[in-house]
């Protein structure tokens, strides 16, 4: 590992993104339970958000957008600074170890 890393903004993330559904499955597996993920039609969710916005409910179009958008950043800068090609632990492996530590 390098001792003198240049100061700056680094995005610390896993090499592969983990979806919310993947995270739910990992948590369910660690608890020994079956995951229950509902696949709702997009048109239904959009309609609920419009109604929620009109009625001042917690779900509106802006909140739905924030809940469903992808937010993936690059970790190339930190890997280059550390002189590594890939992060030492995968996202799934790290989550499994973390979840197992709670049991």
PDB file as gemmi writes it, atoms N, CA and C in Angstrom:
CRYST1    1.000    1.000    1.000  90.00  90.00  90.00 P 1                      
ATOM      1  N   UNK A   1       0.848  -1.174   0.000  1.00  0.00           N  
ATOM      2  CA  UNK A   1       0.000   0.000   0.000  1.00  0.00           C  
ATOM      3  C   UNK A   1       0.892   1.235   0.000  1.00  0.00           C  
ATOM      4  N   UNK A   2       0.481   2.251  -0.683  1.00  0.00           N  
ATOM      5  CA  UNK A   2       1.270   3.478  -0.783  1.00  0.00           C  
ATOM      6  C   UNK A   2       1.139   4.313   0.478  1.00  0.00           C  
ATOM      7  N   UNK A   3       2.243   4.956   0.854  1.00  0.00           N  
ATOM      8  CA  UNK A   3       2.248   5.785   2.052  1.00  0.00           C  
ATOM      9  C   UNK A   3       1.764   7.205   1.776  1.00  0.00           C  
ATOM     10  N   UNK A   4       2.191   7.776   0.667  1.00  0.00           N  
ATOM     11  CA  UNK A   4       1.875   9.171   0.350  1.00  0.00           C  
ATOM     12  C   UNK A   4       0.876   9.244  -0.794  1.00  0.00           C  
ATOM     13  N   UNK A   5      -0.384   9.266  -0.447  1.00  0.00           N  
ATOM     14  CA  UNK A   5      -1.433   9.365  -1.458  1.00  0.00           C  
ATOM     15  C   UNK A   5      -1.832  10.828  -1.570  1.00  0.00           C  
ATOM     16  N   UNK A   6      -1.917  11.286  -2.802  1.00  0.00           N  
ATOM     17  CA  UNK A   6      -2.260  12.680  -3.061  1.00  0.00           C  
ATOM     18  C   UNK A   6      -3.617  13.028  -2.466  1.00  0.00           C  
ATOM     19  N   UNK A   7      -3.703  14.214  -1.892  1.00  0.00           N  
ATOM     20  CA  UNK A   7      -4.958  14.699  -1.321  1.00  0.00           C  
ATOM     21  C   UNK A   7      -5.978  14.897  -2.441  1.00  0.00           C  
ATOM     22  N   UNK A   8      -7.232  14.656  -2.167  1.00  0.00           N  
ATOM     23  CA  UNK A   8      -8.266  14.847  -3.178  1.00  0.00           C  
ATOM     24  C   UNK A   8      -9.556  14.164  -2.798  1.00  0.00           C  
ATOM     25  N   UNK A   9     -10.462  14.143  -3.735  1.00  0.00           N  
ATOM     26  CA  UNK A   9     -11.761  13.503  -3.532  1.00  0.00           C  
ATOM     27  C   UNK A   9     -11.720  12.129  -4.180  1.00  0.00           C  
ATOM     28  N   UNK A  10     -11.988  11.118  -3.373  1.00  0.00           N  
ATOM     29  CA  UNK A  10     -11.980   9.740  -3.850  1.00  0.00           C  
ATOM     30  C   UNK A  10     -13.333   9.109  -3.562  1.00  0.00           C  
ATOM     31  N   UNK A  11     -13.857   8.380  -4.538  1.00  0.00           N  
ATOM     32  CA  UNK A  11     -15.095   7.633  -4.338  1.00  0.00           C  
ATOM     33  C   UNK A  11     -14.719   6.221  -3.915  1.00  0.00           C  
ATOM     34  N   UNK A  12     -15.099   5.862  -2.712  1.00  0.00           N  
ATOM     35  CA  UNK A  12     -14.843   4.512  -2.225  1.00  0.00           C  
ATOM     36  C   UNK A  12     -16.096   3.701  -2.500  1.00  0.00           C  
ATOM     37  N   UNK A  13     -15.973   2.741  -3.377  1.00  0.00           N  
ATOM     38  CA  UNK A  13     -17.102   1.888  -3.721  1.00  0.00           C  
ATOM     39  C   UNK A  13     -16.587   0.533  -4.148  1.00  0.00           C  
ATOM     40  N   UNK A  14     -17.497  -0.393  -4.268  1.00  0.00           N  
ATOM     41  CA  UNK A  14     -17.145  -1.731  -4.717  1.00  0.00           C  
ATOM     42  C   UNK A  14     -16.976  -1.727  -6.230  1.00  0.00           C  
ATOM     43  N   UNK A  15     -16.282  -2.733  -6.738  1.00  0.00           N  
ATOM     44  CA  UNK A  15     -16.075  -2.813  -8.184  1.00  0.00           C  
ATOM     45  C   UNK A  15     -17.373  -3.067  -8.943  1.00  0.00           C  
ATOM     46  N   UNK A  16     -18.268  -3.832  -8.339  1.00  0.00           N  
ATOM     47  CA  UNK A  16     -19.551  -4.080  -8.993  1.00  0.00           C  
ATOM     48  C   UNK A  16     -20.669  -3.500  -8.126  1.00  0.00           C  
ATOM     49  N   UNK A  17     -21.613  -2.800  -8.765  1.00  0.00           N  
ATOM     50  CA  UNK A  17     -22.719  -2.226  -7.972  1.00  0.00           C  
ATOM     51  C   UNK A  17     -23.634  -3.328  -7.442  1.00  0.00           C  
ATOM     52  N   UNK A  18     -24.255  -3.063  -6.321  1.00  0.00           N  
ATOM     53  CA  UNK A  18     -25.178  -4.001  -5.689  1.00  0.00           C  
ATOM     54  C   UNK A  18     -26.569  -3.383  -5.738  1.00  0.00           C  
ATOM     55  N   UNK A  19     -27.499  -4.066  -6.379  1.00  0.00           N  
ATOM     56  CA  UNK A  19     -28.850  -3.517  -6.481  1.00  0.00           C  
ATOM     57  C   UNK A  19     -29.596  -3.696  -5.157  1.00  0.00           C  
ATOM     58  N   UNK A  20     -30.665  -2.945  -5.010  1.00  0.00           N  
ATOM     59  CA  UNK A  20     -31.489  -3.073  -3.803  1.00  0.00           C  
ATOM     60  C   UNK A  20     -32.041  -4.492  -3.692  1.00  0.00           C  
ATOM     61  N   UNK A  21     -32.458  -5.061  -4.810  1.00  0.00           N  
ATOM     62  CA  UNK A  21     -32.976  -6.433  -4.795  1.00  0.00           C  
ATOM     63  C   UNK A  21     -31.897  -7.425  -4.351  1.00  0.00           C  
ATOM     64  N   UNK A  22     -30.664  -7.235  -4.834  1.00  0.00           N  
ATOM     65  CA  UNK A  22     -29.563  -8.104  -4.404  1.00  0.00           C  
ATOM     66  C   UNK A  22     -29.335  -7.978  -2.900  1.00  0.00           C  
ATOM     67  N   UNK A  23     -29.385  -6.754  -2.405  1.00  0.00           N  
ATOM     68  CA  UNK A  23     -29.190  -6.510  -0.975  1.00  0.00           C  
ATOM     69  C   UNK A  23     -30.284  -7.188  -0.152  1.00  0.00           C  
ATOM     70  N   UNK A  24     -31.528  -7.092  -0.606  1.00  0.00           N  
ATOM     71  CA  UNK A  24     -32.649  -7.747   0.083  1.00  0.00           C  
ATOM     72  C   UNK A  24     -32.441  -9.262   0.101  1.00  0.00           C  
ATOM     73  N   UNK A  25     -31.994  -9.818  -1.022  1.00  0.00           N  
ATOM     74  CA  UNK A  25     -31.744 -11.267  -1.079  1.00  0.00           C  
ATOM     75  C   UNK A  25     -30.635 -11.683  -0.114  1.00  0.00           C  
ATOM     76  N   UNK A  26     -29.561 -10.905  -0.064  1.00  0.00           N  
ATOM     77  CA  UNK A  26     -28.455 -11.230   0.851  1.00  0.00           C  
ATOM     78  C   UNK A  26     -28.906 -11.176   2.310  1.00  0.00           C  
ATOM     79  N   UNK A  27     -29.678 -10.161   2.661  1.00  0.00           N  
ATOM     80  CA  UNK A  27     -30.179 -10.052   4.038  1.00  0.00           C  
ATOM     81  C   UNK A  27     -31.089 -11.226   4.359  1.00  0.00           C  
ATOM     82  N   UNK A  28     -31.978 -11.571   3.429  1.00  0.00           N  
ATOM     83  CA  UNK A  28     -32.891 -12.710   3.640  1.00  0.00           C  
ATOM     84  C   UNK A  28     -32.118 -14.006   3.824  1.00  0.00           C  
ATOM     85  N   UNK A  29     -31.093 -14.215   2.968  1.00  0.00           N  
ATOM     86  CA  UNK A  29     -30.263 -15.421   3.090  1.00  0.00           C  
ATOM     87  C   UNK A  29     -29.597 -15.493   4.458  1.00  0.00           C  
ATOM     88  N   UNK A  30     -29.083 -14.357   4.930  1.00  0.00           N  
ATOM     89  CA  UNK A  30     -28.377 -14.363   6.212  1.00  0.00           C  
ATOM     90  C   UNK A  30     -29.322 -14.652   7.368  1.00  0.00           C  
ATOM     91  N   UNK A  31     -30.596 -14.318   7.192  1.00  0.00           N  
ATOM     92  CA  UNK A  31     -31.592 -14.586   8.225  1.00  0.00           C  
ATOM     93  C   UNK A  31     -32.240 -15.960   8.058  1.00  0.00           C  
ATOM     94  N   UNK A  32     -31.883 -16.652   6.966  1.00  0.00           N  
ATOM     95  CA  UNK A  32     -32.467 -17.957   6.690  1.00  0.00           C  
ATOM     96  C   UNK A  32     -33.922 -17.867   6.274  1.00  0.00           C  
ATOM     97  N   UNK A  33     -34.290 -16.756   5.652  1.00  0.00           N  
ATOM     98  CA  UNK A  33     -35.672 -16.556   5.225  1.00  0.00           C  
ATOM     99  C   UNK A  33     -35.730 -16.363   3.719  1.00  0.00           C  
ATOM    100  N   UNK A  34     -36.913 -16.543   3.166  1.00  0.00           N  
ATOM    101  CA  UNK A  34     -37.123 -16.326   1.745  1.00  0.00           C  
ATOM    102  C   UNK A  34     -37.427 -14.843   1.511  1.00  0.00           C  
ATOM    103  N   UNK A  35     -36.806 -14.272   0.487  1.00  0.00           N  
ATOM    104  CA  UNK A  35     -37.071 -12.863   0.194  1.00  0.00           C  
ATOM    105  C   UNK A  35     -38.378 -12.724  -0.581  1.00  0.00           C  
ATOM    106  N   UNK A  36     -39.075 -11.655  -0.317  1.00  0.00           N  
ATOM    107  CA  UNK A  36     -40.336 -11.366  -0.999  1.00  0.00           C  
ATOM    108  C   UNK A  36     -40.192 -10.002  -1.672  1.00  0.00           C  
ATOM    109  N   UNK A  37     -39.957 -10.020  -2.969  1.00  0.00           N  
ATOM    110  CA  UNK A  37     -39.777  -8.792  -3.727  1.00  0.00           C  
ATOM    111  C   UNK A  37     -40.929  -8.669  -4.713  1.00  0.00           C  
ATOM    112  N   UNK A  38     -41.668  -7.591  -4.570  1.00  0.00           N  
ATOM    113  CA  UNK A  38     -42.804  -7.363  -5.447  1.00  0.00           C  
ATOM    114  C   UNK A  38     -42.345  -6.646  -6.709  1.00  0.00           C  
ATOM    115  N   UNK A  39     -42.791  -7.113  -7.850  1.00  0.00           N  
ATOM    116  CA  UNK A  39     -42.512  -6.468  -9.125  1.00  0.00           C  
ATOM    117  C   UNK A  39     -43.769  -5.689  -9.531  1.00  0.00           C  
ATOM    118  N   UNK A  40     -43.766  -4.400  -9.224  1.00  0.00           N  
ATOM    119  CA  UNK A  40     -44.919  -3.566  -9.549  1.00  0.00           C  
ATOM    120  C   UNK A  40     -44.710  -2.877 -10.891  1.00  0.00           C  
ATOM    121  N   UNK A  41     -45.764  -2.780 -11.704  1.00  0.00           N  
ATOM    122  CA  UNK A  41     -45.627  -2.095 -12.991  1.00  0.00           C  
ATOM    123  C   UNK A  41     -45.238  -0.626 -12.794  1.00  0.00           C  
ATOM    124  N   UNK A  42     -44.387  -0.142 -13.688  1.00  0.00           N  
ATOM    125  CA  UNK A  42     -43.907   1.238 -13.607  1.00  0.00           C  
ATOM    126  C   UNK A  42     -45.064   2.232 -13.677  1.00  0.00           C  
ATOM    127  N   UNK A  43     -46.035   1.943 -14.504  1.00  0.00           N  
ATOM    128  CA  UNK A  43     -47.183   2.850 -14.664  1.00  0.00           C  
ATOM    129  C   UNK A  43     -47.959   2.967 -13.348  1.00  0.00           C  
ATOM    130  N   UNK A  44     -48.050   1.881 -12.606  1.00  0.00           N  
ATOM    131  CA  UNK A  44     -48.719   1.890 -11.307  1.00  0.00           C  
ATOM    132  C   UNK A  44     -47.972   2.785 -10.319  1.00  0.00           C  
ATOM    133  N   UNK A  45     -46.655   2.642 -10.272  1.00  0.00           N  
ATOM    134  CA  UNK A  45     -45.846   3.450  -9.350  1.00  0.00           C  
ATOM    135  C   UNK A  45     -45.902   4.934  -9.718  1.00  0.00           C  
ATOM    136  N   UNK A  46     -45.857   5.230 -11.015  1.00  0.00           N  
ATOM    137  CA  UNK A  46     -45.946   6.627 -11.453  1.00  0.00           C  
ATOM    138  C   UNK A  46     -47.297   7.230 -11.074  1.00  0.00           C  
ATOM    139  N   UNK A  47     -48.368   6.457 -11.260  1.00  0.00           N  
ATOM    140  CA  UNK A  47     -49.707   6.941 -10.906  1.00  0.00           C  
ATOM    141  C   UNK A  47     -49.804   7.181  -9.394  1.00  0.00           C  
ATOM    142  N   UNK A  48     -49.249   6.266  -8.600  1.00  0.00           N  
ATOM    143  CA  UNK A  48     -49.268   6.432  -7.144  1.00  0.00           C  
ATOM    144  C   UNK A  48     -48.498   7.685  -6.735  1.00  0.00           C  
ATOM    145  N   UNK A  49     -47.391   7.971  -7.424  1.00  0.00           N  
ATOM    146  CA  UNK A  49     -46.593   9.154  -7.107  1.00  0.00           C  
ATOM    147  C   UNK A  49     -47.339  10.435  -7.465  1.00  0.00           C  
ATOM    148  N   UNK A  50     -48.062  10.427  -8.575  1.00  0.00           N  
ATOM    149  CA  UNK A  50     -48.848  11.600  -8.968  1.00  0.00           C  
ATOM    150  C   UNK A  50     -49.957  11.848  -7.950  1.00  0.00           C  
ATOM    151  N   UNK A  51     -50.655  10.786  -7.569  1.00  0.00           N  
ATOM    152  CA  UNK A  51     -51.722  10.909  -6.567  1.00  0.00           C  
ATOM    153  C   UNK A  51     -51.133  11.365  -5.231  1.00  0.00           C  
ATOM    154  N   UNK A  52     -49.988  10.784  -4.852  1.00  0.00           N  
ATOM    155  CA  UNK A  52     -49.325  11.161  -3.601  1.00  0.00           C  
ATOM    156  C   UNK A  52     -48.920  12.622  -3.589  1.00  0.00           C  
ATOM    157  N   UNK A  53     -48.437  13.120  -4.719  1.00  0.00           N  
ATOM    158  CA  UNK A  53     -48.074  14.530  -4.818  1.00  0.00           C  
ATOM    159  C   UNK A  53     -49.274  15.439  -4.691  1.00  0.00           C  
ATOM    160  N   UNK A  54     -50.381  15.048  -5.310  1.00  0.00           N  
ATOM    161  CA  UNK A  54     -51.609  15.841  -5.257  1.00  0.00           C  
ATOM    162  C   UNK A  54     -52.178  15.885  -3.839  1.00  0.00           C  
ATOM    163  N   UNK A  55     -52.138  14.739  -3.156  1.00  0.00           N  
ATOM    164  CA  UNK A  55     -52.699  14.644  -1.806  1.00  0.00           C  
ATOM    165  C   UNK A  55     -51.679  14.963  -0.704  1.00  0.00           C  
ATOM    166  N   UNK A  56     -50.475  15.379  -1.093  1.00  0.00           N  
ATOM    167  CA  UNK A  56     -49.403  15.703  -0.138  1.00  0.00           C  
ATOM    168  C   UNK A  56     -49.030  14.490   0.730  1.00  0.00           C  
ATOM    169  N   UNK A  57     -48.974  13.317   0.113  1.00  0.00           N  
ATOM    170  CA  UNK A  57     -48.564  12.085   0.794  1.00  0.00           C  
ATOM    171  C   UNK A  57     -47.042  11.929   0.698  1.00  0.00           C  
ATOM    172  N   UNK A  58     -46.460  11.031   1.487  1.00  0.00           N  
ATOM    173  CA  UNK A  58     -44.999  10.868   1.468  1.00  0.00           C  
ATOM    174  C   UNK A  58     -44.426  10.438   0.113  1.00  0.00           C  
ATOM    175  N   UNK A  59     -45.186   9.744  -0.719  1.00  0.00           N  
ATOM    176  CA  UNK A  59     -44.675   9.328  -2.028  1.00  0.00           C  
ATOM    177  C   UNK A  59     -45.141  10.322  -3.078  1.00  0.00           C  
ATOM    178  N   UNK A  60     -44.195  11.003  -3.695  1.00  0.00           N  
ATOM    179  CA  UNK A  60     -44.498  11.894  -4.805  1.00  0.00           C  
ATOM    180  C   UNK A  60     -43.498  11.621  -5.923  1.00  0.00           C  
ATOM    181  N   UNK A  61     -43.598  12.361  -7.017  1.00  0.00           N  
ATOM    182  CA  UNK A  61     -42.742  12.082  -8.176  1.00  0.00           C  
ATOM    183  C   UNK A  61     -41.255  12.249  -7.852  1.00  0.00           C  
ATOM    184  N   UNK A  62     -40.913  13.276  -7.089  1.00  0.00           N  
ATOM    185  CA  UNK A  62     -39.506  13.511  -6.744  1.00  0.00           C  
ATOM    186  C   UNK A  62     -38.951  12.389  -5.869  1.00  0.00           C  
ATOM    187  N   UNK A  63     -39.697  11.970  -4.884  1.00  0.00           N  
ATOM    188  CA  UNK A  63     -39.234  10.881  -4.009  1.00  0.00           C  
ATOM    189  C   UNK A  63     -39.138   9.559  -4.766  1.00  0.00           C  
ATOM    190  N   UNK A  64     -40.090   9.313  -5.655  1.00  0.00           N  
ATOM    191  CA  UNK A  64     -40.037   8.093  -6.463  1.00  0.00           C  
ATOM    192  C   UNK A  64     -38.786   8.100  -7.338  1.00  0.00           C  
ATOM    193  N   UNK A  65     -38.469   9.243  -7.914  1.00  0.00           N  
ATOM    194  CA  UNK A  65     -37.266   9.348  -8.742  1.00  0.00           C  
ATOM    195  C   UNK A  65     -36.022   9.042  -7.913  1.00  0.00           C  
ATOM    196  N   UNK A  66     -35.935   9.598  -6.716  1.00  0.00           N  
ATOM    197  CA  UNK A  66     -34.777   9.358  -5.850  1.00  0.00           C  
ATOM    198  C   UNK A  66     -34.670   7.894  -5.430  1.00  0.00           C  
ATOM    199  N   UNK A  67     -35.815   7.252  -5.222  1.00  0.00           N  
ATOM    200  CA  UNK A  67     -35.819   5.853  -4.798  1.00  0.00           C  
ATOM    201  C   UNK A  67     -35.444   4.892  -5.920  1.00  0.00           C  
ATOM    202  N   UNK A  68     -35.701   5.278  -7.161  1.00  0.00           N  
ATOM    203  CA  UNK A  68     -35.533   4.338  -8.266  1.00  0.00           C  
ATOM    204  C   UNK A  68     -34.365   4.643  -9.191  1.00  0.00           C  
ATOM    205  N   UNK A  69     -33.703   5.791  -9.019  1.00  0.00           N  
ATOM    206  CA  UNK A  69     -32.601   6.106  -9.923  1.00  0.00           C  
ATOM    207  C   UNK A  69     -31.344   5.345  -9.543  1.00  0.00           C  
ATOM    208  N   UNK A  70     -30.482   5.163 -10.517  1.00  0.00           N  
ATOM    209  CA  UNK A  70     -29.188   4.523 -10.280  1.00  0.00           C  
ATOM    210  C   UNK A  70     -28.187   5.595  -9.891  1.00  0.00           C  
ATOM    211  N   UNK A  71     -27.386   5.297  -8.902  1.00  0.00           N  
ATOM    212  CA  UNK A  71     -26.327   6.204  -8.499  1.00  0.00           C  
ATOM    213  C   UNK A  71     -25.047   5.387  -8.406  1.00  0.00           C  
ATOM    214  N   UNK A  72     -24.291   5.410  -9.473  1.00  0.00           N  
ATOM    215  CA  UNK A  72     -23.058   4.642  -9.532  1.00  0.00           C  
ATOM    216  C   UNK A  72     -21.919   5.603  -9.844  1.00  0.00           C  
ATOM    217  N   UNK A  73     -20.876   5.562  -9.044  1.00  0.00           N  
ATOM    218  CA  UNK A  73     -19.703   6.406  -9.253  1.00  0.00           C  
ATOM    219  C   UNK A  73     -18.511   5.522  -9.597  1.00  0.00           C  
ATOM    220  N   UNK A  74     -17.461   6.126 -10.091  1.00  0.00           N  
ATOM    221  CA  UNK A  74     -16.261   5.390 -10.459  1.00  0.00           C  
ATOM    222  C   UNK A  74     -15.278   5.357  -9.282  1.00  0.00           C  
ATOM    223  N   UNK A  75     -14.656   4.207  -9.085  1.00  0.00           N  
ATOM    224  CA  UNK A  75     -13.623   4.082  -8.058  1.00  0.00           C  
ATOM    225  C   UNK A  75     -12.235   3.963  -8.691  1.00  0.00           C  
ATOM    226  N   UNK A  76     -12.128   4.312  -9.977  1.00  0.00           N  
ATOM    227  CA  UNK A  76     -10.854   4.196 -10.683  1.00  0.00           C  
ATOM    228  C   UNK A  76      -9.764   5.051 -10.047  1.00  0.00           C  
ATOM    229  N   UNK A  77     -10.102   6.255  -9.586  1.00  0.00           N  
ATOM    230  CA  UNK A  77      -9.099   7.163  -9.024  1.00  0.00           C  
ATOM    231  C   UNK A  77      -8.459   6.582  -7.759  1.00  0.00           C  
ATOM    232  N   UNK A  78      -9.276   6.020  -6.874  1.00  0.00           N  
ATOM    233  CA  UNK A  78      -8.713   5.467  -5.633  1.00  0.00           C  
ATOM    234  C   UNK A  78      -7.925   4.188  -5.910  1.00  0.00           C  
ATOM    235  N   UNK A  79      -8.377   3.377  -6.862  1.00  0.00           N  
ATOM    236  CA  UNK A  79      -7.632   2.168  -7.201  1.00  0.00           C  
ATOM    237  C   UNK A  79      -6.283   2.525  -7.816  1.00  0.00           C  
ATOM    238  N   UNK A  80      -6.266   3.557  -8.642  1.00  0.00           N  
ATOM    239  CA  UNK A  80      -5.010   4.001  -9.235  1.00  0.00           C  
ATOM    240  C   UNK A  80      -4.071   4.542  -8.154  1.00  0.00           C  
ATOM    241  N   UNK A  81      -4.596   5.324  -7.223  1.00  0.00           N  
ATOM    242  CA  UNK A  81      -3.780   5.882  -6.144  1.00  0.00           C  
ATOM    243  C   UNK A  81      -3.206   4.783  -5.258  1.00  0.00           C  
ATOM    244  N   UNK A  82      -3.977   3.721  -5.049  1.00  0.00           N  
ATOM    245  CA  UNK A  82      -3.516   2.608  -4.209  1.00  0.00           C  
ATOM    246  C   UNK A  82      -2.682   1.592  -4.986  1.00  0.00           C  
ATOM    247  N   UNK A  83      -2.670   1.720  -6.312  1.00  0.00           N  
ATOM    248  CA  UNK A  83      -1.905   0.793  -7.135  1.00  0.00           C  
ATOM    249  C   UNK A  83      -2.515  -0.590  -7.201  1.00  0.00           C  
ATOM    250  N   UNK A  84      -3.851  -0.665  -7.231  1.00  0.00           N  
ATOM    251  CA  UNK A  84      -4.542  -1.956  -7.303  1.00  0.00           C  
ATOM    252  C   UNK A  84      -5.455  -1.986  -8.529  1.00  0.00           C  
ATOM    253  N   UNK A  85      -5.741  -3.192  -9.022  1.00  0.00           N  
ATOM    254  CA  UNK A  85      -6.637  -3.348 -10.170  1.00  0.00           C  
ATOM    255  C   UNK A  85      -8.081  -3.551  -9.753  1.00  0.00           C  
ATOM    256  N   UNK A  86      -8.273  -4.182  -8.605  1.00  0.00           N  
ATOM    257  CA  UNK A  86      -9.631  -4.411  -8.106  1.00  0.00           C  
ATOM    258  C   UNK A  86      -9.621  -4.331  -6.586  1.00  0.00           C  
ATOM    259  N   UNK A  87     -10.783  -4.040  -6.030  1.00  0.00           N  
ATOM    260  CA  UNK A  87     -10.907  -3.940  -4.586  1.00  0.00           C  
ATOM    261  C   UNK A  87     -10.682  -5.321  -3.972  1.00  0.00           C  
ATOM    262  N   UNK A  88     -10.143  -5.380  -2.751  1.00  0.00           N  
ATOM    263  CA  UNK A  88      -9.768  -6.667  -2.160  1.00  0.00           C  
ATOM    264  C   UNK A  88     -10.947  -7.580  -1.809  1.00  0.00           C  
ATOM    265  N   UNK A  89     -12.132  -7.009  -1.596  1.00  0.00           N  
ATOM    266  CA  UNK A  89     -13.303  -7.810  -1.235  1.00  0.00           C  
ATOM    267  C   UNK A  89     -14.464  -7.366  -2.112  1.00  0.00           C  
ATOM    268  N   UNK A  90     -15.211  -8.329  -2.664  1.00  0.00           N  
ATOM    269  CA  UNK A  90     -16.367  -7.973  -3.491  1.00  0.00           C  
ATOM    270  C   UNK A  90     -17.509  -7.461  -2.611  1.00  0.00           C  
ATOM    271  N   UNK A  91     -18.436  -6.755  -3.231  1.00  0.00           N  
ATOM    272  CA  UNK A  91     -19.577  -6.200  -2.496  1.00  0.00           C  
ATOM    273  C   UNK A  91     -20.380  -7.311  -1.820  1.00  0.00           C  
ATOM    274  N   UNK A  92     -20.655  -8.367  -2.562  1.00  0.00           N  
ATOM    275  CA  UNK A  92     -21.454  -9.468  -1.994  1.00  0.00           C  
ATOM    276  C   UNK A  92     -20.724 -10.160  -0.855  1.00  0.00           C  
ATOM    277  N   UNK A  93     -19.424 -10.391  -1.036  1.00  0.00           N  
ATOM    278  CA  UNK A  93     -18.643 -11.053   0.017  1.00  0.00           C  
ATOM    279  C   UNK A  93     -18.581 -10.176   1.271  1.00  0.00           C  
ATOM    280  N   UNK A  94     -18.386  -8.883   1.075  1.00  0.00           N  
ATOM    281  CA  UNK A  94     -18.339  -7.964   2.215  1.00  0.00           C  
ATOM    282  C   UNK A  94     -19.664  -7.890   2.943  1.00  0.00           C  
ATOM    283  N   UNK A  95     -20.766  -7.844   2.198  1.00  0.00           N  
ATOM    284  CA  UNK A  95     -22.089  -7.816   2.831  1.00  0.00           C  
ATOM    285  C   UNK A  95     -22.353  -9.114   3.576  1.00  0.00           C  
ATOM    286  N   UNK A  96     -21.994 -10.247   2.982  1.00  0.00           N  
ATOM    287  CA  UNK A  96     -22.192 -11.530   3.677  1.00  0.00           C  
ATOM    288  C   UNK A  96     -21.425 -11.577   4.997  1.00  0.00           C  
ATOM    289  N   UNK A  97     -20.177 -11.124   4.972  1.00  0.00           N  
ATOM    290  CA  UNK A  97     -19.364 -11.113   6.205  1.00  0.00           C  
ATOM    291  C   UNK A  97     -19.981 -10.180   7.245  1.00  0.00           C  
ATOM    292  N   UNK A  98     -20.441  -9.010   6.793  1.00  0.00           N  
ATOM    293  CA  UNK A  98     -21.056  -8.048   7.701  1.00  0.00           C  
ATOM    294  C   UNK A  98     -22.319  -8.620   8.311  1.00  0.00           C  
ATOM    295  N   UNK A  99     -23.194  -9.168   7.473  1.00  0.00           N  
ATOM    296  CA  UNK A  99     -24.463  -9.724   7.955  1.00  0.00           C  
ATOM    297  C   UNK A  99     -24.229 -10.907   8.887  1.00  0.00           C  
ATOM    298  N   UNK A 100     -23.255 -11.751   8.560  1.00  0.00           N  
ATOM    299  CA  UNK A 100     -22.941 -12.896   9.419  1.00  0.00           C  
ATOM    300  C   UNK A 100     -22.409 -12.454  10.774  1.00  0.00           C  
ATOM    301  N   UNK A 101     -21.743 -11.299  10.811  1.00  0.00           N  
ATOM    302  CA  UNK A 101     -21.207 -10.821  12.089  1.00  0.00           C  
ATOM    303  C   UNK A 101     -22.314 -10.411  13.068  1.00  0.00           C  
ATOM    304  N   UNK A 102     -23.516 -10.163  12.559  1.00  0.00           N  
ATOM    305  CA  UNK A 102     -24.644  -9.788  13.430  1.00  0.00           C  
ATOM    306  C   UNK A 102     -25.301 -11.005  14.066  1.00  0.00           C  
ATOM    307  N   UNK A 103     -25.033 -12.230  13.546  1.00  0.00           N  
ATOM    308  CA  UNK A 103     -25.694 -13.407  14.120  1.00  0.00           C  
ATOM    309  C   UNK A 103     -24.962 -13.938  15.313  1.00  0.00           C  
TER     310      UNK A 103                                                      
END                                                                             
